[in-house]
Amino acid sequence: MHKSIVFSRKEVEALLDGRKTQFRTLTEVYSPGDIVFIKERWATLRFSYDFDSKICDDYWECDPKVVKEYMSREGKYFDFDHTPTCSVVYEANREGMWEENKKDRGFSWRSARTMSEWASRILIFIEKFESGDRLLDISNGDVLAEGWSGECVGSKGRDYMESCPVCNYSAFLDSWDARVGKKNPQALHQKNPCVLKYTFSVREIKK
């Protein structure tokens, strides 16, 4: 069984886009050479499809035990060849069908912390780690490597969006507080804790 780490939706999106190659922790949880599976927000669904258009016309929550048994038998996460079928879906795959309103969406997202390895689709390989840095000393380059590269309104006006180091830095700190500081108030960014920096590469993304 591999070790795991929880990533937010935005972190998973950055990883899938090839923009996230780092993360930070308070303690030495991983070692170079470790393979780690990513926990993300997910759901277990049963789908019904129109074979000609392959458009989802019905979906509802399915028992995770049923999905696990189906996946171990079929070896598939998402299957257009059978209808209906059980599958695992992920919040980071925002393909137009995940309405923000739960009532319109028809199902609830499960917390990333509840994800078991059988349901995870992403494996990463720990390349190296570095210690001794303070959280607030992170460079703009490392913020980008953490996956925070959003854009905001530039100096030329609303029609011109540009990368903003201040916005990226703020987004990184907000993410840190939500993921780490929420459980440990002494780890909030205002405390400027010592952190370990991990650099990783993607080992596998299951389709």
Secondary structure, 3 states (H helix, E strand, C coil): CCEEEECCHHHHHHHHCCCCCEEEECCCCCCCCCEEEEECCEEEEEEEECCCCCCEEEEEECCHHHHHHHHHHHCCCCCCCCCCEEEEEECCCCCCCCCCCHHHHCCCCECHHHCCHHHCCEEEEEEEEEEEEEHHHCCHHHHHHCCCCCEEEECCEEEEEEECHHHHHHHHHHHHHHHHHCCCHHHCHHHCCEEEEEEEEEEEECC
